[in-house]
Amino acid sequence: MTIEEPEHIRLLRDATKRFVEQNMSRADAKKWDKENIFPRETYEKLGQMGVMGLTVPTEYGGQGIDIPATMAVIEELAKRSSAIACPYIMAACYAGMNLAESGSESQKKAFLPKVARGEFMFAYGLSEPNVGGDLAMVETTARREGNRILVNGTKRWCTGAHIADYIFCLARTGPKEDRYKNLTILLVPPKSKGVTIRPLDHLGIRGVETNDAIFDDVEVGEDAILGGPDMWNRGWRQLAGRALEVEKLELSAVALGLAEAAIADAIAYAETRVQFGKAIGAHQAIRHTIAEVKTKALAMRLMLTHAANLVQSGKPSALESSMTKLFCCEGAAEVTLACQRVMGAYGLSDLTDMERYMRDAVSLPIVGGSSNMQKNNIANRLKLAE
């Protein structure tokens, strides 16, 4: 069974594959992961391809918003390294999608052309030490004093804050009892006075450091409010828009890329590793494992394609995007574990890439809205009894 992609996406996928082979070797990916470093030079080369413009309207220098094409790029990058896939998401999705959907006209004119050129990134400042899935209870505060705004608090798991141009910061701007009614999204430069970026080590999805971002009376102007001053206390509606559906899909695309990479390596190993007089891929246990993971990966692709097309068309997609995030991210963890076992001890060793795929994949059911949160979303959308 095949999935027919539009010609422009097929050509884009082929171009991204060539970029990966020419600029992102397996040795590079291993180095970026081990040293947890952002390969800026490689990222800048990617920006020259124009792929960051896939979430930017043409009037701001982009190629027009194309969610399925964006997912194809993420998948191909993730097959090789999260050190490039994640910064791409920070540019095209975190910055491009949110600005296109919710930015003021002045913010769009100032920032979207830079996004399209690969020169601009957001880091998400949503979670906090005491706040994960229940974002309506954020403790970071922002208060107005005349024309200036003072921000105080700590954001946790603020991936890429050290390389981002702005932190996309969700702040409490009124009584916490009002939950959704008193939230504002602020664009805070991480080099502002009073901002401290503190790195956090982590198991997988390395090459783009995750951080605490600590705000101590950080001063920004009213132009820092996403969408302009009129959006003060109206941040929740911006957070819960189409960009949220895309966030679930971008991680699903990473999951699919990891799964496909793990399967390819497992098959190559099974065809060349000889035990008991024949390639291990000829043994029924290995054959069945590969049959199962290929089936799972195809189902992941079908779900991602369907959900991305829904979001692109503007049709309701909250249910399908949660289903896709749940299925693909859990699926990546299952697939990479199975492929790791095909490779035996080599799958545990840094002599191969499999152990990195595994570390990256087990992170995905947790980040960007955990699997349990997606199950809650699905049950709520199905209007199940509470």
Rosetta blueprint (number, residue, H / E / L):
1 M L
2 T L
3 I L
4 E L
5 E L
6 P L
7 E H
8 H H
9 I H
10 R H
11 L H
12 L H
13 R H
14 D H
15 A H
16 T H
17 K H
18 R H
19 F H
20 V H
21 E H
22 Q H
23 N H
24 M L
25 S L
26 R H
27 A H
28 D H
29 A H
30 K H
31 K H
32 W H
33 D H
34 K H
35 E H
36 N L
37 I L
38 F L
39 P L
40 R H
41 E H
42 T H
43 Y H
44 E H
45 K H
46 L H
47 G H
48 Q L
49 M L
50 G L
51 V H
52 M H
53 G H
54 L H
55 T H
56 V L
57 P L
58 T H
59 E H
60 Y H
61 G L
62 G L
63 Q L
64 G L
65 I L
66 D L
67 I H
68 P H
69 A H
70 T H
71 M H
72 A H
73 V H
74 I H
75 E H
76 E H
77 L H
78 A H
79 K L
80 R L
81 S L
82 S H
83 A H
84 I H
85 A H
86 C H
87 P H
88 Y H
89 I H
90 M H
91 A H
92 A H
93 C H
94 Y H
95 A H
96 G H
97 M H
98 N H
99 L H
100 A H
101 E H
102 S H
103 G L
104 S L
105 E H
106 S H
107 Q H
108 K H
109 K H
110 A H
111 F H
112 L H
113 P H
114 K H
115 V H
116 A H
117 R L
118 G L
119 E L
120 F L
121 M L
122 F E
123 A E
124 Y E
125 G E
126 L L
127 S L
128 E E
129 P L
130 N L
131 V E
132 G L
133 G L
134 D L
135 L H
136 A H
137 M H
138 V L
139 E L
140 T L
141 T E
142 A E
143 R E
144 R E
145 E E
146 G L
147 N L
148 R E
149 I E
150 L E
151 V E
152 N E
153 G E
154 T E
155 K E
156 R L
157 W L
158 C L
159 T L
160 G L
161 A L
162 H L
163 I L
164 A L
165 D L
166 Y E
167 I E
168 F E
169 C E
170 L E
171 A E
172 R E
173 T L
174 G L
175 P L
176 K H
177 E H
178 D H
179 R H
180 Y H
181 K H
182 N L
183 L E
184 T E
185 I E
186 L E
187 L E
188 V E
189 P L
190 P L
191 K L
192 S L
193 K L
194 G L
195 V E
196 T E
197 I E
198 R E
199 P E
200 L E
201 D L
202 H L
203 L L
204 G L
205 I L
206 R L
207 G L
208 V L
209 E L
210 T E
211 N E
212 D E
213 A E
214 I E
215 F E
216 D E
217 D E
218 V E
219 E E
220 V E
221 G E
222 E H
223 D H
224 A H
225 I E
226 L L
227 G L
228 G L
229 P H
230 D H
231 M H
232 W L
233 N L
234 R L
235 G H
236 W H
237 R H
238 Q H
239 L H
240 A L
241 G L
242 R H
243 A H
244 L H
245 E H
246 V H
247 E H
248 K H
249 L H
250 E H
251 L H
252 S H
253 A H
254 V H
255 A H
256 L H
257 G H
258 L H
259 A H
260 E H
261 A H
262 A H
263 I H
264 A H
265 D H
266 A H
267 I H
268 A H
269 Y H
270 A H
271 E H
272 T H
273 R L
274 V E
275 Q E
276 F L
277 G L
278 K E
279 A E
280 I H
281 G H
282 A H
283 H L
284 Q H
285 A H
286 I H
287 R H
288 H H
289 T H
290 I H
291 A H
292 E H
293 V H
294 K H
295 T H
296 K H
297 A H
298 L H
299 A H
300 M H
301 R H
302 L H
303 M H
304 L H
305 T H
306 H H
307 A H
308 A H
309 N H
310 L H
311 V H
312 Q H
313 S H
314 G L
315 K L
316 P L
317 S L
318 A H
319 L H
320 E H
321 S H
322 S H
323 M H
324 T H
325 K H
326 L H
327 F H
328 C H
329 C H
330 E H
331 G H
332 A H
333 A H
334 E H
335 V H
336 T H
337 L H
338 A H
339 C H
340 Q H
341 R H
342 V H
343 M L
344 G H
345 A H
346 Y H
347 G H
348 L H
349 S L
350 D L
351 L L
352 T L
353 D L
354 M H
355 E H
356 R H
357 Y H
358 M H
359 R H
360 D H
361 A H
362 V H
363 S H
364 L L
365 P L
366 I L
367 V L
368 G L
369 G L
370 S L
371 S H
372 N H
373 M H
374 Q H
375 K H
376 N H
377 N H
378 I H
379 A H
380 N H
381 R H
382 L L
383 K L
384 L L
385 A L
386 E L
